[in-house]
């Protein structure tokens, strides 16, 4: 399971915070491993959630363009939108 942040702890009222924490805890309880995008997020998760004995790893967002060069086929390139999230 990947947790990007716990921004709702700052942005939401107390009722919504409790609701979101409960839902997130359920998902954590079902996960085998937790990943997150920064050490800051890792600390926030460790301080606010019950991880039990679950491992939590940091996997940073982004691509090192010096190591990754996409292969572009000019005949198949078209505009696109990449969405990562939930509705």
N, C-alpha and C positions, 0 to 999 in steps of 0.2 A: 504494500500500500504506500502511495506517495502522498505526503502532506506538504503542501507548499508553504503555508503559513497559518498562524492563528490570529489573523487580523480582526476577526469577529470579536475577540476579547476586548478590543479597544473601540470598535465601531458600533457595536450593538448594545441595546439595553440589557438589563440583568436577566429578564425573562428569555430573550433570544439567546443570550450567552449560555444559559443553562440548557436550553433545548439543543443548541449546536454542540456543546460539550458532551451531552448524553449520546447524541447520534454519532459523534466522532469516536467516543469510547467504545460503542458497539462495533464499529468498523475496525478499530484497533484490536479488539478482543478476537475478531475473526481472522486477522492478518497473521501471516507467518513472520514477516519482517517489515519494518517501517523504513521508508526512504524519505529524505527531505532535501531541500535545495541549498541550504546554507547552515553554517554552524549556529548562527543566531536562531534560526527556526528550530534546530535540534534542541537547543537549550530551552526554548519556549515550550516545546512539546514535552521534554523531560520534566519541566517544572509544573506543567498543568495537566498532564495526562498520566494514567496508570499504565505503564508499558509492561509491567510484570517482568518477565525475563526476556522479552522480545528485543532483538537487536535493532538498533537504529543507525542507518548509514546516511552520509551526506553525498549526494550526487549533484554536482553543480549544473545549472542550466548553461546552455551555450555550446558553441563549437569553436575550436581553435582553427581559424582559417589557414594557418600555416601548415597544419597537418591534414586538413580535409579540403579537397578540391572536388566539387561536384562535377560530374560528367554531364554536359548539357548538349542535348540534341536539338538543334535549332528548328527542326521540322515539327517537334512535338511540344515545344514550349508554349504554354498558354497561361493567362492570368489565373491565379488561384488564391484561396483564403485558407489559412491553417488555423483551426480553432482547437484549443486544448482547454477543457473545462467541463462544467456540468450545467444543466439547465434546471 
